[in-house]
Amino acid sequence: MNLSFPIRFLLAVSCLFAALAAQAQFRVLPLTQTPPNPVRANIQSARVQAVTLPFYEDFSTYHGQPDPNLWINGGTVVNNTYDDLPPSKGFATFDGLRFNGLPYVNNPNVTSGPTDTLTSQTINLGGLTPASNVLMSFWWSAQSFGETPDRNDSLVLQFKDRAGAWITRWLDTARARRDFRDTVLQVNDARFLHEAFQFRFVAYGRPSGMFDAWNLDYVILDRNPAYNPRSLRDVAVTRQPRSILRRYSSMPLEQFLVSPTTEMGNVDSTVVYNQEGNFNFFAYSYAVSNAAGQQLFRFDPPERPQINQRTRQAIAAAVPNTLPVSGSAPVTLRTQFRITTDPVTVIPGVDLSRNDTIGRTTVLSDYYAYDDGTAEYGVGIRQRQGSVAVRYVLNKPDTLTAVQLLLVHAGDRDLSGQTFVVNVWKKLDGRRESV
């Protein structure tokens, strides 16, 4: 739920949902439409030359659209917020929304059908034989912060043969696999070893919203690899860092400057994953910079942590309680974790350090926000004339000038003509109300 408020007050939204049952206060609903957002972009490549091996994609260099040099997108979104257990930062999410945020089918009674697809650009496998030992590997999960696929839903991998026909080579139905799993396939059929080879992933589920979500990561196609795709020597950052602020993702600069020591968070953190089937060592650093790139703070732990095989490990940095921030112009703070490991060429021509850095931006301007700007699901109220309150505490008296709300599409209900009331309280403690 994406909620942003210019000044920290107590706000409630009273919604009149005539048909919502009162059995519980809140109801979490998958979105059936998302607002215009550059995250859901669909820029296609005019690539005319086939990709050569190795084909490698960890979805860490593009956000929103997949890399058009490698992919033809059919609705997937590259992100790092729809799941918190990926093997590296960035993954492609499949659901029932097109790239523009609209559903494939507006009829909620359609329970299953093809939804998102992700198709590789043409890959030159000409001159290879079944003895060339071409392998394809990928990581996938069948659940995210969205809705879990149903039993009859599936994720399908297809190869294009010499005649241009799509042949299914792998299929898995949802079994609520919260964690990512890896799969390795041989591409040793002569039908697929040609100059215009392609592969594609096709998701099947409810085509009317963010239902039946699948995630994809670490897609590799290579010939006779000298490495084990199931034990790639790669240590990567995964989870988005927390806000550098203690309570908010953004807040007014003048409110922050009243009490920066209480508004700054104590610790920032992220998660590192070691994909290799052996333990490893890594070093890491943490830095805070402004929009001009000037470094305001840096933290370097004195020792290199050890991380076990196939293990997730949190890393943290103590955040200073003050930063050299002043003036009245908006301030952008950029936080960044960077890990380093011993430089080793694992896949020739591929720089695996591309997934070693992750960061977050915090804005000190003229508004408050708790959210990170992305909507993973909607929240409804199971009560007639129900209310939702969001509390903000001022550091000094201020003036409320605007309220910004994202009213998301969730479920099959037509909300046209329905009303809601916005109330702003100065105080609300159960006994006294000051509207």
C-alpha positions as CSV (number, residue, x, y, z in Angstrom):
1,M,0.0,0.0,0.0
2,N,1.5,3.3,-1.1
3,L,0.6,6.1,1.3
4,S,2.4,9.5,1.4
5,F,1.4,12.4,3.6
6,P,2.9,15.9,3.6
7,I,2.8,16.5,7.3
8,R,2.7,14.1,10.2
9,F,-0.8,14.1,11.6
10,L,-3.3,11.4,12.6
11,L,-5.3,10.6,9.5
12,A,-8.2,8.2,9.0
13,V,-9.9,7.1,5.8
14,S,-13.5,6.0,6.2
15,C,-14.7,3.8,3.4
16,L,-18.2,2.7,2.6
17,F,-17.9,-0.9,1.4
18,A,-21.4,-2.1,1.3
19,A,-20.7,-5.8,0.7
20,L,-17.6,-6.4,2.8
21,A,-18.2,-8.8,5.6
22,A,-17.5,-7.7,9.2
23,Q,-15.8,-11.0,10.2
24,A,-12.4,-9.2,10.3
25,Q,-11.2,-5.6,10.2
26,F,-8.8,-6.0,7.3
27,R,-8.7,-8.0,4.2
28,V,-5.5,-8.3,2.1
29,L,-6.3,-8.4,-1.7
30,P,-4.1,-8.9,-4.7
31,L,-4.1,-5.9,-7.0
32,T,-6.2,-6.1,-10.2
33,Q,-4.6,-3.0,-11.6
34,T,-1.5,-1.0,-10.8
35,P,-1.1,2.8,-11.4
36,P,1.1,4.1,-14.2
37,N,4.7,3.5,-13.0
38,P,8.0,3.3,-14.8
39,V,8.6,0.0,-13.0
40,R,6.1,-1.5,-15.4
41,A,7.8,-0.6,-18.7
42,N,8.0,-2.5,-22.0
43,I,10.8,-1.3,-24.1
44,Q,11.6,-3.8,-26.8
45,S,15.0,-4.2,-28.5
46,A,15.6,-3.8,-32.2
47,R,18.4,-6.4,-31.9
48,V,19.2,-8.1,-35.2
49,Q,22.3,-10.1,-34.2
50,A,21.9,-13.3,-32.3
51,V,23.2,-13.6,-28.7
52,T,26.3,-15.8,-28.3
53,L,27.1,-18.1,-25.4
54,P,27.3,-17.8,-22.5
55,F,23.8,-16.4,-22.0
56,Y,23.8,-15.0,-18.4
57,E,21.1,-13.0,-16.6
58,D,20.8,-12.4,-12.8
59,F,18.4,-9.4,-13.3
60,S,20.6,-7.1,-11.3
61,T,21.4,-4.5,-13.9
62,Y,17.9,-3.5,-15.1
63,H,14.8,-2.4,-13.1
64,G,11.3,-2.6,-14.4
65,Q,11.9,-3.9,-17.9
66,P,14.2,-6.9,-18.5
67,D,17.4,-6.2,-20.4
68,P,16.2,-5.7,-24.0
69,N,19.5,-7.0,-25.3
70,L,18.7,-10.4,-23.9
71,W,14.9,-10.5,-23.6
72,I,11.6,-9.9,-25.4
73,N,9.3,-9.0,-22.5
74,G,5.7,-10.2,-22.3
75,G,4.5,-8.6,-19.1
76,T,7.1,-9.5,-16.5
77,V,8.5,-6.9,-14.1
78,V,12.1,-6.9,-12.9
79,N,12.1,-5.8,-9.2
80,N,13.5,-6.4,-5.8
81,T,10.4,-5.9,-3.6
82,Y,7.9,-8.7,-4.5
83,D,10.0,-11.3,-2.6
84,D,12.5,-11.2,0.2
85,L,14.3,-14.5,-0.4
86,P,15.9,-14.3,-3.8
87,P,19.5,-15.7,-4.4
88,S,20.6,-12.2,-5.7
89,K,19.2,-8.7,-5.9
90,G,16.7,-8.4,-8.8
91,F,14.4,-11.0,-10.2
92,A,11.6,-11.2,-12.8
93,T,8.0,-11.6,-11.5
94,F,5.2,-13.2,-13.5
95,D,1.6,-12.4,-12.7
96,G,-1.7,-11.6,-14.3
97,L,-1.0,-8.0,-15.2
98,R,0.4,-6.7,-18.5
99,F,3.5,-4.5,-18.6
100,N,1.3,-1.4,-18.4
101,G,-0.4,-2.5,-15.1
102,L,-3.7,-3.6,-16.7
103,P,-5.0,-7.2,-16.4
104,Y,-5.0,-9.6,-19.3
105,V,-8.7,-10.4,-18.7
106,N,-11.2,-8.1,-17.0
107,N,-13.5,-11.0,-16.1
108,P,-12.7,-12.2,-12.6
109,N,-14.5,-15.5,-13.3
110,V,-11.7,-16.6,-15.6
111,T,-9.6,-18.6,-13.1
112,S,-6.8,-19.8,-15.3
113,G,-5.0,-19.1,-18.5
114,P,-1.7,-17.9,-19.9
115,T,-0.4,-14.7,-18.3
116,D,3.1,-13.3,-18.5
117,T,5.9,-14.6,-20.8
118,L,9.6,-13.9,-21.0
119,T,11.3,-14.8,-24.2
120,S,15.0,-14.8,-24.9
121,Q,16.4,-13.0,-27.9
122,T,17.7,-15.3,-30.7
123,I,20.7,-17.3,-29.5
124,N,23.2,-18.8,-32.0
125,L,23.6,-22.5,-31.2
126,G,24.6,-23.3,-34.8
127,G,27.4,-25.9,-35.3
128,L,26.8,-27.5,-31.9
129,T,26.0,-31.2,-31.5
130,P,24.4,-33.2,-28.6
131,A,28.0,-33.9,-27.5
132,S,28.6,-30.1,-27.0
133,N,27.0,-30.4,-23.5
134,V,24.9,-27.3,-23.6
135,L,23.3,-26.7,-20.2
136,M,20.5,-24.4,-19.1
137,S,20.0,-23.5,-15.4
138,F,17.6,-21.1,-13.6
139,W,16.3,-20.4,-10.1
140,W,12.6,-20.0,-9.5
141,S,10.0,-19.7,-6.7
142,A,6.2,-20.2,-6.7
143,Q,5.3,-17.6,-4.1
144,S,6.0,-14.0,-3.3
145,F,4.5,-11.1,-1.4
146,G,1.6,-11.4,-3.9
147,E,-0.8,-14.3,-4.2
148,T,0.4,-17.9,-4.2
149,P,-0.3,-19.9,-7.3
150,D,-3.1,-22.5,-7.1
151,R,-2.6,-26.2,-7.7
152,N,-3.6,-26.0,-11.4
153,D,-1.3,-23.1,-12.1
154,S,2.1,-23.6,-13.6
155,L,5.4,-22.1,-14.9
156,V,6.5,-23.6,-18.2
157,L,9.8,-23.5,-20.1
158,Q,9.7,-24.0,-23.8
159,F,12.5,-24.3,-26.5
160,K,12.1,-23.3,-30.2
161,D,13.1,-26.0,-32.6
162,R,14.4,-25.7,-36.2
163,A,10.9,-25.5,-37.6
164,G,9.9,-22.6,-35.3
165,A,7.7,-24.7,-33.1
166,W,7.7,-24.2,-29.3
167,I,8.4,-27.4,-27.4
168,T,7.7,-27.7,-23.7
169,R,10.9,-29.0,-21.9
170,W,10.0,-28.3,-18.3
171,L,6.9,-27.6,-16.3
172,D,6.2,-27.2,-12.6
173,T,3.0,-26.7,-10.8
174,A,2.7,-24.5,-7.6
175,R,3.5,-26.2,-4.3
176,A,3.9,-23.0,-2.3
177,R,7.7,-23.0,-2.7
178,R,8.5,-19.9,-0.7
179,D,12.3,-20.3,-1.2
180,F,14.0,-20.2,-4.6
181,R,14.9,-23.6,-6.1
182,D,17.4,-24.3,-8.9
183,T,16.9,-26.4,-12.0
184,V,19.4,-27.6,-14.6
185,L,18.4,-29.0,-18.0
186,Q,20.4,-30.4,-20.9
187,V,20.0,-28.9,-24.3
188,N,21.2,-31.9,-26.2
189,D,18.4,-32.5,-28.7
190,A,19.6,-31.7,-32.3
191,R,16.2,-30.0,-33.0
192,F,17.3,-27.1,-30.8
193,L,20.9,-26.7,-31.8
194,H,20.5,-24.2,-34.6
195,E,21.3,-20.5,-35.4
196,A,17.9,-19.1,-34.3
197,F,17.3,-20.9,-31.0
198,Q,15.1,-19.2,-28.4
199,F,13.6,-20.2,-25.1
200,R,10.7,-18.8,-23.2
201,F,9.0,-19.0,-19.8
202,V,5.2,-18.9,-19.8
203,A,3.1,-18.5,-16.6
204,Y,-0.4,-19.9,-16.3
205,G,-2.7,-18.5,-13.6
206,R,-5.6,-16.1,-13.0
207,P,-5.2,-13.4,-15.8
208,S,-7.2,-10.7,-14.0
209,G,-4.6,-9.2,-11.6
210,M,-1.5,-9.8,-9.4
211,F,-2.6,-13.3,-8.8
212,D,-0.5,-16.6,-9.0
213,A,2.9,-15.0,-8.9
214,W,6.1,-16.7,-9.9
215,N,9.7,-15.3,-9.7
216,L,12.7,-16.1,-11.8
217,D,16.4,-15.5,-11.3
218,Y,19.9,-16.6,-12.4
219,V,19.1,-17.8,-16.0
220,I,22.3,-19.3,-17.6
221,L,22.8,-21.1,-20.9
222,D,26.3,-22.2,-21.6
223,R,28.3,-24.8,-23.5
224,N,30.3,-27.4,-21.6
225,P,30.7,-25.1,-18.5
226,A,33.7,-25.6,-16.4
227,Y,31.6,-24.6,-13.3
228,N,28.7,-26.3,-11.6
229,P,25.5,-24.3,-12.3
230,R,24.1,-25.7,-9.0
231,S,27.1,-24.3,-7.1
232,L,28.0,-21.1,-8.7
233,R,30.8,-19.3,-6.9
234,D,28.9,-16.1,-6.4
235,V,28.2,-14.2,-3.2
236,A,25.5,-11.6,-3.8
237,V,23.5,-9.0,-1.9
238,T,19.7,-9.7,-1.9
239,R,17.4,-7.7,0.3
240,Q,16.7,-4.0,0.0
241,P,18.3,-2.0,2.9
242,R,16.1,-0.4,5.5
243,S,15.4,3.4,5.5
244,I,18.2,5.3,7.2
245,L,15.4,7.0,9.2
246,R,14.0,5.3,12.3
247,R,10.3,5.5,11.5
248,Y,9.8,6.8,7.9
249,S,11.0,6.4,4.4
250,S,10.7,10.2,3.9
251,M,10.1,13.2,6.1
252,P,10.1,17.0,5.9
253,L,13.7,18.4,6.2
254,E,12.7,21.1,8.7
255,Q,11.0,18.5,11.0
256,F,14.1,16.3,10.7
257,L,16.5,19.2,11.7
258,V,14.6,19.8,14.9
259,S,15.7,16.4,16.3
260,P,18.0,14.5,13.9
261,T,19.4,12.2,16.6
262,T,15.9,10.8,17.4
263,E,14.9,10.6,13.7
264,M,18.0,8.7,12.5
265,G,17.9,4.9,12.7
266,N,20.4,3.1,14.8
267,V,21.3,0.3,12.3
268,D,20.9,-0.3,8.6
269,S,21.1,-3.9,7.2
270,T,20.8,-6.1,4.2
271,V,21.2,-9.8,3.4
272,V,24.0,-11.7,1.6
273,Y,23.5,-15.1,-0.1
274,N,26.3,-17.6,-0.9
275,Q,25.2,-19.7,-3.8
276,E,28.3,-21.9,-3.8
277,G,28.3,-25.3,-2.2
278,N,31.2,-24.3,-0.1
279,F,31.9,-21.7,2.6
280,N,33.3,-18.3,1.5
281,F,34.7,-15.1,2.9
282,F,33.7,-11.6,2.0
283,A,34.3,-8.0,3.0
284,Y,31.7,-5.2,3.0
285,S,31.4,-1.5,3.4
286,Y,28.5,0.9,4.0
287,A,28.3,4.5,2.9
288,V,25.9,7.4,3.0
289,S,26.1,10.0,0.3
290,N,24.2,13.0,-0.9
291,A,22.7,13.6,-4.4
292,A,26.0,15.1,-5.6
293,G,27.9,12.0,-4.6
294,Q,29.6,13.5,-1.7
295,Q,30.2,10.9,1.0
296,L,28.8,11.9,4.4
297,F,29.5,8.7,6.3
298,R,31.4,5.4,5.8
299,F,31.5,2.2,7.8
300,D,34.1,-0.6,7.1
301,P,34.0,-3.6,9.5
302,P,37.5,-4.6,10.5
303,E,37.1,-8.3,9.8
304,R,35.9,-10.4,6.8
305,P,32.8,-12.4,7.7
306,Q,32.6,-16.1,6.8
307,I,29.4,-17.3,5.1
308,N,28.5,-21.0,4.8
309,Q,27.4,-22.8,1.7
310,R,23.9,-22.1,0.4
311,T,23.3,-19.7,3.3
312,R,21.7,-16.3,3.8
313,Q,23.4,-14.0,6.2
314,A,22.5,-10.6,7.5
315,I,25.1,-7.8,7.5
316,A,24.6,-4.5,9.3
317,A,26.1,-1.1,9.8
318,A,25.8,1.3,12.7
319,V,24.1,4.5,11.4
320,P,25.4,7.8,12.8
321,N,23.0,9.8,14.9
322,T,23.9,13.0,13.0
323,L,24.8,13.9,9.4
324,P,26.1,17.1,7.9
325,V,22.6,18.1,6.7
326,S,21.4,21.7,6.9
327,G,19.6,24.5,4.9
328,S,16.1,24.5,3.5
329,A,16.6,22.8,0.1
330,P,15.4,19.2,-0.2
331,V,18.1,16.7,0.7
332,T,18.5,13.2,-0.9
333,L,20.5,10.7,1.1
334,R,21.7,7.6,-0.7
335,T,22.8,4.6,1.4
336,Q,24.8,1.7,-0.1
337,F,26.1,-1.7,0.9
338,R,29.0,-3.1,-1.2
339,I,30.5,-6.5,-0.7
340,T,33.8,-7.8,-2.1
341,T,35.1,-11.3,-2.6
342,D,38.3,-12.7,-4.0
343,P,38.3,-12.0,-7.8
344,V,37.8,-15.2,-9.7
345,T,36.6,-15.7,-13.3
346,V,33.8,-18.2,-13.0
347,I,32.0,-17.7,-16.3
348,P,34.2,-16.3,-19.0
349,G,33.1,-12.9,-20.1
350,V,30.7,-12.4,-17.2
351,D,31.4,-10.1,-14.3
352,L,29.7,-11.6,-11.3
353,S,30.4,-8.6,-9.1
354,R,27.5,-6.8,-10.8
355,N,25.2,-8.0,-8.0
356,D,27.6,-7.0,-5.2
357,T,26.1,-3.5,-4.5
358,I,22.6,-2.5,-3.2
359,G,21.3,0.7,-1.9
360,R,18.3,2.9,-1.1
361,T,17.3,6.6,-1.4
362,T,15.8,8.6,1.5
363,V,14.3,12.1,0.7
364,L,14.1,14.9,3.3
365,S,11.8,17.4,1.6
366,D,8.3,18.6,2.7
367,Y,6.3,15.3,3.2
368,Y,6.1,12.2,5.4
369,A,5.9,8.7,4.0
370,Y,6.1,5.2,5.5
371,D,6.0,3.3,2.2
372,D,8.8,2.6,-0.3
373,G,6.8,3.7,-3.3
374,T,5.7,0.3,-4.6
375,A,2.4,-1.5,-4.0
376,E,2.6,-5.2,-3.5
377,Y,-1.0,-5.8,-2.5
378,G,-4.1,-3.9,-1.4
379,V,-5.8,-3.7,2.0
380,G,-9.6,-3.6,2.3
381,I,-11.9,-3.0,5.3
382,R,-14.3,-5.8,6.3
383,Q,-16.7,-3.4,8.0
384,R,-19.4,-0.9,7.0
385,Q,-18.2,2.6,7.7
386,G,-14.9,1.3,8.8
387,S,-11.9,3.5,9.4
388,V,-8.1,3.3,9.0
389,A,-5.8,5.7,10.9
390,V,-2.2,6.5,10.1
391,R,-0.3,8.3,12.8
392,Y,2.5,10.9,12.4
393,V,4.1,12.7,15.3
394,L,5.4,16.3,14.8
395,N,8.7,17.6,16.2
396,K,7.3,21.1,16.0
397,P,4.0,22.7,15.0
398,D,3.4,22.7,11.3
399,T,0.7,23.1,8.6
400,L,-1.0,20.4,6.7
401,T,-1.3,21.4,3.0
402,A,-2.1,18.2,1.1
403,V,-2.8,14.5,1.5
404,Q,-1.8,11.9,-1.2
405,L,-3.5,8.5,-1.4
406,L,-3.2,5.6,-3.7
407,L,-6.6,4.0,-4.1
408,V,-5.7,0.7,-5.7
409,H,-7.8,-1.7,-7.7
410,A,-8.3,-4.9,-5.7
411,G,-11.0,-7.6,-6.3
412,D,-13.8,-7.4,-8.8
413,R,-15.8,-4.7,-7.2
414,D,-16.8,-1.6,-9.1
415,L,-16.1,1.3,-6.8
416,S,-17.4,4.0,-9.2
417,G,-19.6,6.5,-7.4
418,Q,-18.7,5.2,-3.9
419,T,-17.5,7.7,-1.4
420,F,-14.9,8.0,1.4
421,V,-14.3,10.6,4.0
422,V,-10.9,12.0,5.0
423,N,-10.6,13.1,8.6
424,V,-7.6,14.8,10.1
425,W,-7.2,14.7,13.9
426,K,-4.9,16.8,16.0
427,K,-5.2,14.2,18.7
428,L,-6.9,10.8,19.0
429,D,-6.3,8.8,22.2
430,G,-9.7,7.0,22.6
431,R,-11.0,9.6,25.1
432,R,-10.5,12.9,23.4
433,E,-10.9,13.7,19.8
434,S,-9.8,17.0,18.2
435,V,-10.8,17.1,14.5
